[in-house]
Amino acid sequence: MARPQWFVNLIKRFFPSRYSIAKLAHLPAIGNLIDSSLFSGDDILYLPRDETIQINQPITVHQEIVLPSQVLEHFIEESNFHWIMNFCICRESSNCQDYPIDYGCLFLGQAVLDINPKFGRLVSKAEAQSHVTRCQEAGLVHLVGRNKLDTLWLGVGPGHKLLTICNCCPCCCLWRVLPELPTMISNKVQKMPGVSVTVTDLCAGCGTCIDDVCFVDAISLIDSRAVIGEACRGCGRCVQVCPNEAIEISIIDLAFVQSTIDRIHSLVDLT
């Protein structure tokens, strides 16, 4: 059943408490309950921006160079139903001052037909793609996958009929709580397959990449050099902000786009 406005307003009110709730999830009984009720079946991937990618394998003139954005293009084209939210619940709840609040999630699949019409609108494939492009140009990072939380706060289902494409900012995103969550939950939000992030010898240890840049606080300075930890989700923001171009995202498997598409196909049915 579609959620009424008052229900969403209640979520916005409690949104600032998400860090405290995440810490409670480390208590076994509470953590298991949170996992099963809010995150069961989830698999969500960060997509790096196209311009941050280095292709570290030979490309012949006959090969097409594939890029992360093609994952979104594939599912937009495949889906019969496309829904753009009028607002980003994370940014609106946080009164974001740095990124557009009205650049909300794009939802795909039959389940969108049950979303409260006050929250957004059905759009064409072309409008959906234009929305994704605008979000990219605004500096937002895409997350794509199956997200049970969205079925719950929107009051729609079934879960396998809803694909979430989030357009996230590093200051307000719900998933800023990942470092606070137990691994059984945080591991459901992952790096795109085949993506590797490395720091080169150009690093001057300026610290730009650790100042509210990383979604998951995966970067630290050790001996005056940036170090990327295992928590990295490969979003590419550190690549964009580094003044010395000392951080690189490279592709170690040229099938990374198809692998991602196949993985998402196993989770959702957009026909």
Phi and psi restraints in degrees (value plus and minus 20) as a CYANA .aco file:
   2 ALA   PHI     -78.9   -38.9
   2 ALA   PSI     117.2   157.2
   3 ARG   PHI     -95.4   -55.4
   3 ARG   PSI     120.2   160.2
   4 PRO   PHI     -97.8   -57.8
   4 PRO   PSI     148.1   188.1
   5 GLN   PHI     -80.9   -40.9
   5 GLN   PSI     -58.1   -18.1
   6 TRP   PHI     -82.8   -42.8
   6 TRP   PSI     -53.8   -13.8
   7 PHE   PHI     -86.5   -46.5
   7 PHE   PSI     -63.5   -23.5
   8 VAL   PHI     -87.0   -47.0
   8 VAL   PSI     -57.7   -17.7
   9 ASN   PHI     -82.1   -42.1
   9 ASN   PSI     -55.2   -15.2
  10 LEU   PHI     -86.4   -46.4
  10 LEU   PSI     -61.2   -21.2
  11 ILE   PHI     -81.2   -41.2
  11 ILE   PSI     -64.3   -24.3
  12 LYS   PHI     -79.6   -39.6
  12 LYS   PSI     -57.9   -17.9
  13 ARG   PHI     -85.0   -45.0
  13 ARG   PSI     -57.5   -17.5
  14 PHE   PHI    -113.6   -73.6
  14 PHE   PSI     -21.5    18.5
  15 PHE   PHI     -76.2   -36.2
  15 PHE   PSI     -61.3   -21.3
  16 PRO   PHI     -81.1   -41.1
  16 PRO   PSI     -35.5     4.5
  17 SER   PHI    -106.4   -66.4
  17 SER   PSI     -14.8    25.2
  18 ARG   PHI     -82.9   -42.9
  18 ARG   PSI     -51.2   -11.2
  19 TYR   PHI     -89.4   -49.4
  19 TYR   PSI     -58.7   -18.7
  20 SER   PHI     -86.7   -46.7
  20 SER   PSI     -60.2   -20.2
  21 ILE   PHI     -84.9   -44.9
  21 ILE   PSI     -60.2   -20.2
  22 ALA   PHI     -81.2   -41.2
  22 ALA   PSI     -59.2   -19.2
  23 LYS   PHI     -87.4   -47.4
  23 LYS   PSI     -54.5   -14.5
  24 LEU   PHI     -83.7   -43.7
  24 LEU   PSI     -46.0    -6.0
  25 ALA   PHI     -85.1   -45.1
  25 ALA   PSI     -32.0     8.0
  26 HIS   PHI     -97.6   -57.6
  26 HIS   PSI     -34.3     5.7
  27 LEU   PHI     -97.4   -57.4
  27 LEU   PSI     102.7   142.7
  28 PRO   PHI     -69.2   -29.2
  28 PRO   PSI     -71.4   -31.4
  29 ALA   PHI     -84.1   -44.1
  29 ALA   PSI     -65.2   -25.2
  30 ILE   PHI     -89.1   -49.1
  30 ILE   PSI     -60.1   -20.1
  31 GLY   PHI     -81.5   -41.5
  31 GLY   PSI     -63.6   -23.6
  32 ASN   PHI     -84.0   -44.0
  32 ASN   PSI     -58.2   -18.2
  33 LEU   PHI     -86.8   -46.8
  33 LEU   PSI     -64.4   -24.4
  34 ILE   PHI     -83.5   -43.5
  34 ILE   PSI     -62.1   -22.1
  35 ASP   PHI     -82.4   -42.4
  35 ASP   PSI     -69.5   -29.5
  36 SER   PHI     -91.0   -51.0
  36 SER   PSI     -53.8   -13.8
  37 SER   PHI    -107.4   -67.4
  37 SER   PSI     -46.9    -6.9
  38 LEU   PHI    -135.5   -95.5
  38 LEU   PSI     -42.8    -2.8
  39 PHE   PHI    -148.6  -108.6
  39 PHE   PSI     -14.6    25.4
  40 SER   PHI     -80.3   -40.3
  40 SER   PSI     107.9   147.9
  41 GLY   PHI      63.6   103.6
  41 GLY   PSI     -17.5    22.5
  42 ASP   PHI     -93.1   -53.1
  42 ASP   PSI     125.7   165.7
  43 ASP   PHI    -177.7  -137.7
  43 ASP   PSI      90.0   130.0
  44 ILE   PHI    -148.6  -108.6
  44 ILE   PSI     117.4   157.4
  45 LEU   PHI    -143.3  -103.3
  45 LEU   PSI     116.2   156.2
  46 TYR   PHI     -97.3   -57.3
  46 TYR   PSI     116.8   156.8
  47 LEU   PHI    -129.4   -89.4
  47 LEU   PSI     100.2   140.2
  48 PRO   PHI     -88.3   -48.3
  48 PRO   PSI     133.0   173.0
  49 ARG   PHI     -89.2   -49.2
  49 ARG   PSI     125.2   165.2
  50 ASP   PHI     -74.6   -34.6
  50 ASP   PSI     -61.3   -21.3
  51 GLU   PHI     -94.8   -54.8
  51 GLU   PSI     -25.5    14.5
  52 THR   PHI    -112.1   -72.1
  52 THR   PSI     -25.9    14.1
  53 ILE   PHI    -105.9   -65.9
  53 ILE   PSI     113.3   153.3
  54 GLN   PHI    -126.4   -86.4
  54 GLN   PSI     111.1   151.1
  55 ILE   PHI    -115.4   -75.4
  55 ILE   PSI      91.2   131.2
  56 ASN   PHI    -117.8   -77.8
  56 ASN   PSI       4.0    44.0
  57 GLN   PHI    -153.2  -113.2
  57 GLN   PSI     133.6   173.6
  58 PRO   PHI     -81.2   -41.2
  58 PRO   PSI     116.9   156.9
  59 ILE   PHI    -136.8   -96.8
  59 ILE   PSI     100.0   140.0
  60 THR   PHI    -101.4   -61.4
  60 THR   PSI     143.2   183.2
  61 VAL   PHI     -85.6   -45.6
  61 VAL   PSI     -36.3     3.7
  62 HIS   PHI    -111.7   -71.7
  62 HIS   PSI     -28.5    11.5
  63 GLN   PHI    -112.5   -72.5
  63 GLN   PSI     122.8   162.8
  64 GLU   PHI    -105.9   -65.9
  64 GLU   PSI     112.5   152.5
  65 ILE   PHI    -102.1   -62.1
  65 ILE   PSI      95.7   135.7
  66 VAL   PHI    -112.6   -72.6
  66 VAL   PSI     126.6   166.6
  67 LEU   PHI    -153.0  -113.0
  67 LEU   PSI     138.6   178.6
  68 PRO   PHI     -75.1   -35.1
  68 PRO   PSI     -56.0   -16.0
  69 SER   PHI     -80.8   -40.8
  69 SER   PSI     -40.6    -0.6
  70 GLN   PHI     -89.0   -49.0
  70 GLN   PSI     -40.3    -0.3
  71 VAL   PHI     -83.5   -43.5
  71 VAL   PSI     -66.7   -26.7
  72 LEU   PHI     -87.3   -47.3
  72 LEU   PSI     -61.9   -21.9
  73 GLU   PHI     -78.7   -38.7
  73 GLU   PSI     -60.2   -20.2
  74 HIS   PHI     -81.3   -41.3
  74 HIS   PSI     -68.6   -28.6
  75 PHE   PHI     -95.5   -55.5
  75 PHE   PSI     -50.8   -10.8
  76 ILE   PHI     -82.9   -42.9
  76 ILE   PSI     -63.0   -23.0
  77 GLU   PHI     -88.3   -48.3
  77 GLU   PSI     -57.3   -17.3
  78 GLU   PHI     -94.8   -54.8
  78 GLU   PSI     -54.6   -14.6
  79 SER   PHI     -92.7   -52.7
  79 SER   PSI     126.3   166.3
  80 ASN   PHI    -109.7   -69.7
  80 ASN   PSI     -35.7     4.3
  81 PHE   PHI    -154.9  -114.9
  81 PHE   PSI     113.6   153.6
  82 HIS   PHI    -154.1  -114.1
  82 HIS   PSI     109.5   149.5
  83 TRP   PHI    -152.2  -112.2
  83 TRP   PSI     106.4   146.4
  84 ILE   PHI    -126.5   -86.5
  84 ILE   PSI     106.4   146.4
  85 MET   PHI     -94.7   -54.7
  85 MET   PSI     126.0   166.0
  86 ASN   PHI     -95.8   -55.8
  86 ASN   PSI     -30.6     9.4
  87 PHE   PHI    -173.8  -133.8
  87 PHE   PSI     135.9   175.9
  88 CYS   PHI    -115.0   -75.0
  88 CYS   PSI      97.6   137.6
  89 ILE   PHI     -83.9   -43.9
  89 ILE   PSI     -51.9   -11.9
  90 CYS   PHI     -87.4   -47.4
  90 CYS   PSI     -69.6   -29.6
  91 ARG   PHI     -89.9   -49.9
  91 ARG   PSI     -56.9   -16.9
  92 GLU   PHI     -87.4   -47.4
  92 GLU   PSI     -60.6   -20.6
  93 SER   PHI     -83.8   -43.8
  93 SER   PSI     -51.2   -11.2
  94 SER   PHI    -117.5   -77.5
  94 SER   PSI     -19.2    20.8
  95 ASN   PHI      32.2    72.2
  95 ASN   PSI      31.6    71.6
  96 CYS   PHI     -77.4   -37.4
  96 CYS   PSI     115.2   155.2
  97 GLN   PHI    -126.3   -86.3
  97 GLN   PSI     -25.6    14.4
  98 ASP   PHI    -131.3   -91.3
  98 ASP   PSI     -39.5     0.5
  99 TYR   PHI    -156.3  -116.3
  99 TYR   PSI     134.4   174.4
 100 PRO   PHI     -83.5   -43.5
 100 PRO   PSI     104.8   144.8
 101 ILE   PHI     -91.9   -51.9
 101 ILE   PSI     -48.9    -8.9
 102 ASP   PHI    -104.8   -64.8
 102 ASP   PSI     -15.0    25.0
 103 TYR   PHI    -112.4   -72.4
 103 TYR   PSI      60.7   100.7
 104 GLY   PHI    -104.6   -64.6
 104 GLY   PSI    -197.4  -157.4
 105 CYS   PHI     -83.8   -43.8
 105 CYS   PSI     133.0   173.0
 106 LEU   PHI    -125.4   -85.4
 106 LEU   PSI     103.5   143.5
 107 PHE   PHI    -131.9   -91.9
 107 PHE   PSI     119.6   159.6
 108 LEU   PHI    -143.2  -103.2
 108 LEU   PSI     128.6   168.6
 109 GLY   PHI      93.8   133.8
 109 GLY   PSI     146.7   186.7
 110 GLN   PHI     -81.5   -41.5
 110 GLN   PSI     -48.9    -8.9
 111 ALA   PHI     -82.7   -42.7
 111 ALA   PSI     -41.2    -1.2
 112 VAL   PHI     -84.8   -44.8
 112 VAL   PSI     -39.9     0.1
 113 LEU   PHI     -85.8   -45.8
 113 LEU   PSI     -35.2     4.8
 114 ASP   PHI    -121.0   -81.0
 114 ASP   PSI     -18.0    22.0
 115 ILE   PHI     -91.2   -51.2
 115 ILE   PSI     120.6   160.6
 116 ASN   PHI     -74.1   -34.1
 116 ASN   PSI     100.8   140.8
 117 PRO   PHI     -82.8   -42.8
 117 PRO   PSI     -33.7     6.3
 118 LYS   PHI     -93.3   -53.3
 118 LYS   PSI     -36.0     4.0
 119 PHE   PHI    -113.7   -73.7
 119 PHE   PSI     -33.3     6.7
 120 GLY   PHI     157.0   197.0
 120 GLY   PSI    -174.2  -134.2
 121 ARG   PHI    -176.4  -136.4
 121 ARG   PSI     132.0   172.0
 122 LEU   PHI     -93.6   -53.6
 122 LEU   PSI     120.3   160.3
 123 VAL   PHI    -155.0  -115.0
 123 VAL   PSI     148.3   188.3
 124 SER   PHI    -100.3   -60.3
 124 SER   PSI     151.0   191.0
 125 LYS   PHI     -80.5   -40.5
 125 LYS   PSI     -60.4   -20.4
 126 ALA   PHI     -85.3   -45.3
 126 ALA   PSI     -61.1   -21.1
 127 GLU   PHI     -87.0   -47.0
 127 GLU   PSI     -57.3   -17.3
 128 ALA   PHI     -83.2   -43.2
 128 ALA   PSI     -64.2   -24.2
 129 GLN   PHI     -86.2   -46.2
 129 GLN   PSI     -58.5   -18.5
 130 SER   PHI     -83.7   -43.7
 130 SER   PSI     -57.1   -17.1
 131 HIS   PHI     -83.7   -43.7
 131 HIS   PSI     -64.6   -24.6
 132 VAL   PHI     -79.7   -39.7
 132 VAL   PSI     -62.9   -22.9
 133 THR   PHI     -83.6   -43.6
 133 THR   PSI     -63.7   -23.7
 134 ARG   PHI     -80.5   -40.5
 134 ARG   PSI     -60.8   -20.8
 135 CYS   PHI     -85.3   -45.3
 135 CYS   PSI     -60.1   -20.1
 136 GLN   PHI     -81.6   -41.6
 136 GLN   PSI     -64.7   -24.7
 137 GLU   PHI     -85.9   -45.9
 137 GLU   PSI     -46.0    -6.0
 138 ALA   PHI    -101.3   -61.3
 138 ALA   PSI     -22.5    17.5
 139 GLY   PHI      68.2   108.2
 139 GLY   PSI      -6.2    33.8
 140 LEU   PHI    -102.5   -62.5
 140 LEU   PSI     133.9   173.9
 141 VAL   PHI    -127.3   -87.3
 141 VAL   PSI     114.5   154.5
 142 HIS   PHI    -107.8   -67.8
 142 HIS   PSI     117.6   157.6
 143 LEU   PHI    -139.9   -99.9
 143 LEU   PSI     119.5   159.5
 144 VAL   PHI    -156.6  -116.6
 144 VAL   PSI     120.1   160.1
 145 GLY   PHI     134.9   174.9
 145 GLY   PSI    -187.2  -147.2
 146 ARG   PHI    -114.9   -74.9
 146 ARG   PSI     105.4   145.4
 147 ASN   PHI    -153.6  -113.6
 147 ASN   PSI      85.3   125.3
 148 LYS   PHI     -81.0   -41.0
 148 LYS   PSI     -53.7   -13.7
 149 LEU   PHI     -74.8   -34.8
 149 LEU   PSI     -57.2   -17.2
 150 ASP   PHI     -88.6   -48.6
 150 ASP   PSI     -56.8   -16.8
 151 THR   PHI     -85.7   -45.7
 151 THR   PSI     -50.9   -10.9
 152 LEU   PHI     -97.7   -57.7
 152 LEU   PSI     -69.9   -29.9
 153 TRP   PHI     -95.2   -55.2
 153 TRP   PSI     -43.2    -3.2
 154 LEU   PHI    -108.0   -68.0
 154 LEU   PSI     -39.6     0.4
 155 GLY   PHI      51.8    91.8
 155 GLY   PSI      22.2    62.2
 156 VAL   PHI    -147.9  -107.9
 156 VAL   PSI     151.4   191.4
 157 GLY   PHI     155.1   195.1
 157 GLY   PSI     159.1   199.1
 158 PRO   PHI     -93.7   -53.7
 158 PRO   PSI     144.6   184.6
 159 GLY   PHI     -81.3   -41.3
 159 GLY   PSI     -51.7   -11.7
 160 HIS   PHI     -98.6   -58.6
 160 HIS   PSI     -17.4    22.6
 161 LYS   PHI    -130.6   -90.6
 161 LYS   PSI      -2.9    37.1
 162 LEU   PHI    -156.1  -116.1
 162 LEU   PSI     100.2   140.2
 163 LEU   PHI    -128.9   -88.9
 163 LEU   PSI     107.5   147.5
 164 THR   PHI    -116.8   -76.8
 164 THR   PSI     111.3   151.3
 165 ILE   PHI    -142.2  -102.2
 165 ILE   PSI      81.2   121.2
 166 CYS   PHI    -105.5   -65.5
 166 CYS   PSI     131.1   171.1
 167 ASN   PHI    -142.4  -102.4
 167 ASN   PSI      75.3   115.3
 168 CYS   PHI    -125.1   -85.1
 168 CYS   PSI     122.9   162.9
 169 CYS   PHI    -123.8   -83.8
 169 CYS   PSI     134.4   174.4
 170 PRO   PHI     -96.3   -56.3
 170 PRO   PSI     -32.7     7.3
 171 CYS   PHI    -110.8   -70.8
 171 CYS   PSI     -52.0   -12.0
 172 CYS   PHI    -138.4   -98.4
 172 CYS   PSI     -31.6     8.4
 173 CYS   PHI     -74.7   -34.7
 173 CYS   PSI     116.6   156.6
 174 LEU   PHI     -72.4   -32.4
 174 LEU   PSI     -58.5   -18.5
 175 TRP   PHI     -96.2   -56.2
 175 TRP   PSI     -15.1    24.9
 176 ARG   PHI     -81.9   -41.9
 176 ARG   PSI     -36.1     3.9
 177 VAL   PHI    -100.7   -60.7
 177 VAL   PSI     -25.1    14.9
 178 LEU   PHI     -72.1   -32.1
 178 LEU   PSI     -62.2   -22.2
 179 PRO   PHI     -83.4   -43.4
 179 PRO   PSI     -39.3     0.7
 180 GLU   PHI    -112.1   -72.1
 180 GLU   PSI     -32.1     7.9
 181 LEU   PHI    -109.3   -69.3
 181 LEU   PSI     132.3   172.3
 182 PRO   PHI     -86.2   -46.2
 182 PRO   PSI     134.2   174.2
 183 THR   PHI     -82.1   -42.1
 183 THR   PSI     -48.1    -8.1
 184 MET   PHI     -82.2   -42.2
 184 MET   PSI     -44.0    -4.0
 185 ILE   PHI    -119.1   -79.1
 185 ILE   PSI     -67.3   -27.3
 186 SER   PHI     -83.2   -43.2
 186 SER   PSI     -47.9    -7.9
 187 ASN   PHI     -90.2   -50.2
 187 ASN   PSI     -27.3    12.7
 188 LYS   PHI    -102.0   -62.0
 188 LYS   PSI     -26.1    13.9
 189 VAL   PHI    -138.4   -98.4
 189 VAL   PSI      90.4   130.4
 190 GLN   PHI    -148.7  -108.7
 190 GLN   PSI     151.7   191.7
 191 LYS   PHI     -93.9   -53.9
 191 LYS   PSI     128.4   168.4
 192 MET   PHI     -81.8   -41.8
 192 MET   PSI     115.2   155.2
 193 PRO   PHI     -77.2   -37.2
 193 PRO   PSI     118.9   158.9
 194 GLY   PHI      64.8   104.8
 194 GLY   PSI     -14.7    25.3
 195 VAL   PHI    -121.2   -81.2
 195 VAL   PSI     114.5   154.5
 196 SER   PHI    -149.4  -109.4
 196 SER   PSI     115.4   155.4
 197 VAL   PHI    -136.3   -96.3
 197 VAL   PSI     107.3   147.3
 198 THR   PHI    -155.9  -115.9
 198 THR   PSI     132.9   172.9
 199 VAL   PHI    -122.2   -82.2
 199 VAL   PSI     109.0   149.0
 200 THR   PHI    -114.1   -74.1
 200 THR   PSI     158.8   198.8
 201 ASP   PHI     -90.6   -50.6
 201 ASP   PSI     -25.6    14.4
 202 LEU   PHI     -96.4   -56.4
 202 LEU   PSI     -30.3     9.7
 203 CYS   PHI     -81.6   -41.6
 203 CYS   PSI     108.3   148.3
 204 ALA   PHI    -124.9   -84.9
 204 ALA   PSI     -17.8    22.2
 205 GLY   PHI      49.6    89.6
 205 GLY   PSI      11.4    51.4
 206 CYS   PHI     -93.8   -53.8
 206 CYS   PSI     -43.3    -3.3
 207 GLY   PHI      65.4   105.4
 207 GLY   PSI     -17.1    22.9
 208 THR   PHI     -76.6   -36.6
 208 THR   PSI     -58.1   -18.1
 209 CYS   PHI     -94.0   -54.0
 209 CYS   PSI     -28.7    11.3
 210 ILE   PHI    -126.4   -86.4
 210 ILE   PSI     -19.3    20.7
 211 ASP   PHI    -113.9   -73.9
 211 ASP   PSI      65.9   105.9
 212 ASP   PHI      34.6    74.6
 212 ASP   PSI      20.0    60.0
 213 VAL   PHI    -126.6   -86.6
 213 VAL   PSI     -69.6   -29.6
 214 CYS   PHI    -100.1   -60.1
 214 CYS   PSI     112.2   152.2
 215 PHE   PHI     -83.0   -43.0
 215 PHE   PSI     -50.0   -10.0
 216 VAL   PHI    -141.2  -101.2
 216 VAL   PSI      -3.2    36.8
 217 ASP   PHI      33.1    73.1
 217 ASP   PSI      24.1    64.1
 218 ALA   PHI    -110.8   -70.8
 218 ALA   PSI     -20.6    19.4
 219 ILE   PHI    -132.2   -92.2
 219 ILE   PSI     115.0   155.0
 220 SER   PHI    -158.7  -118.7
 220 SER   PSI     142.7   182.7
 221 LEU   PHI    -121.6   -81.6
 221 LEU   PSI     102.8   142.8
 222 ILE   PHI    -148.9  -108.9
 222 ILE   PSI     101.1   141.1
 223 ASP   PHI      32.8    72.8
 223 ASP   PSI      26.1    66.1
 224 SER   PHI      41.1    81.1
 224 SER   PSI      15.2    55.2
 225 ARG   PHI    -165.5  -125.5
 225 ARG   PSI     117.6   157.6
 226 ALA   PHI     -88.2   -48.2
 226 ALA   PSI     117.4   157.4
 227 VAL   PHI    -147.7  -107.7
 227 VAL   PSI     108.0   148.0
 228 ILE   PHI    -112.8   -72.8
 228 ILE   PSI      99.9   139.9
 229 GLY   PHI    -104.9   -64.9
 229 GLY   PSI     153.4   193.4
 230 GLU   PHI     -86.3   -46.3
 230 GLU   PSI     -38.3     1.7
 231 ALA   PHI     -92.9   -52.9
 231 ALA   PSI     -30.1     9.9
 232 CYS   PHI     -72.6   -32.6
 232 CYS   PSI     114.1   154.1
 233 ARG   PHI    -127.4   -87.4
 233 ARG   PSI     -13.5    26.5
 234 GLY   PHI      49.0    89.0
 234 GLY   PSI      11.2    51.2
 235 CYS   PHI     -91.9   -51.9
 235 CYS   PSI     -47.8    -7.8
 236 GLY   PHI      72.7   112.7
 236 GLY   PSI     -17.6    22.4
 237 ARG   PHI     -85.0   -45.0
 237 ARG   PSI     -55.2   -15.2
 238 CYS   PHI     -84.6   -44.6
 238 CYS   PSI     -53.6   -13.6
 239 VAL   PHI     -83.4   -43.4
 239 VAL   PSI     -61.7   -21.7
 240 GLN   PHI     -88.5   -48.5
 240 GLN   PSI     -56.7   -16.7
 241 VAL   PHI    -110.3   -70.3
 241 VAL   PSI     -36.4     3.6
 242 CYS   PHI     -83.9   -43.9
 242 CYS   PSI      98.9   138.9
 243 PRO   PHI     -90.7   -50.7
 243 PRO   PSI     -37.3     2.7
 244 ASN   PHI    -125.5   -85.5
 244 ASN   PSI     -14.5    25.5
 245 GLU   PHI      32.2    72.2
 245 GLU   PSI      24.0    64.0
 246 ALA   PHI    -117.6   -77.6
 246 ALA   PSI     -21.8    18.2
 247 ILE   PHI    -138.0   -98.0
 247 ILE   PSI     114.2   154.2
 248 GLU   PHI    -146.9  -106.9
 248 GLU   PSI     120.7   160.7
 249 ILE   PHI    -125.7   -85.7
 249 ILE   PSI     104.0   144.0
 250 SER   PHI    -143.7  -103.7
 250 SER   PSI     139.4   179.4
 251 ILE   PHI    -124.6   -84.6
 251 ILE   PSI     100.8   140.8
 252 ILE   PHI    -120.3   -80.3
 252 ILE   PSI     -20.2    19.8
 253 ASP   PHI    -167.5  -127.5
 253 ASP   PSI      91.0   131.0
 254 LEU   PHI     -88.0   -48.0
 254 LEU   PSI     -28.5    11.5
 255 ALA   PHI    -110.3   -70.3
 255 ALA   PSI      -3.2    36.8
 256 PHE   PHI     -82.8   -42.8
 256 PHE   PSI     -54.8   -14.8
 257 VAL   PHI     -89.7   -49.7
 257 VAL   PSI     -67.4   -27.4
 258 GLN   PHI     -84.9   -44.9
 258 GLN   PSI     -56.8   -16.8
 259 SER   PHI     -81.7   -41.7
 259 SER   PSI     -60.2   -20.2
 260 THR   PHI     -87.3   -47.3
 260 THR   PSI     -63.8   -23.8
 261 ILE   PHI     -80.4   -40.4
 261 ILE   PSI     -65.9   -25.9
 262 ASP   PHI     -82.0   -42.0
 262 ASP   PSI     -59.7   -19.7
 263 ARG   PHI     -83.6   -43.6
 263 ARG   PSI     -64.4   -24.4
 264 ILE   PHI     -90.3   -50.3
 264 ILE   PSI     -56.1   -16.1
 265 HIS   PHI     -78.9   -38.9
 265 HIS   PSI     -50.9   -10.9
 266 SER   PHI     -94.1   -54.1
 266 SER   PSI     -31.7     8.3
 267 LEU   PHI    -124.6   -84.6
 267 LEU   PSI     -51.9   -11.9
 268 VAL   PHI    -153.1  -113.1
 268 VAL   PSI     133.7   173.7
 269 ASP   PHI    -142.5  -102.5
 269 ASP   PSI      90.5   130.5
 270 LEU   PHI    -118.7   -78.7
 270 LEU   PSI     -15.1    24.9
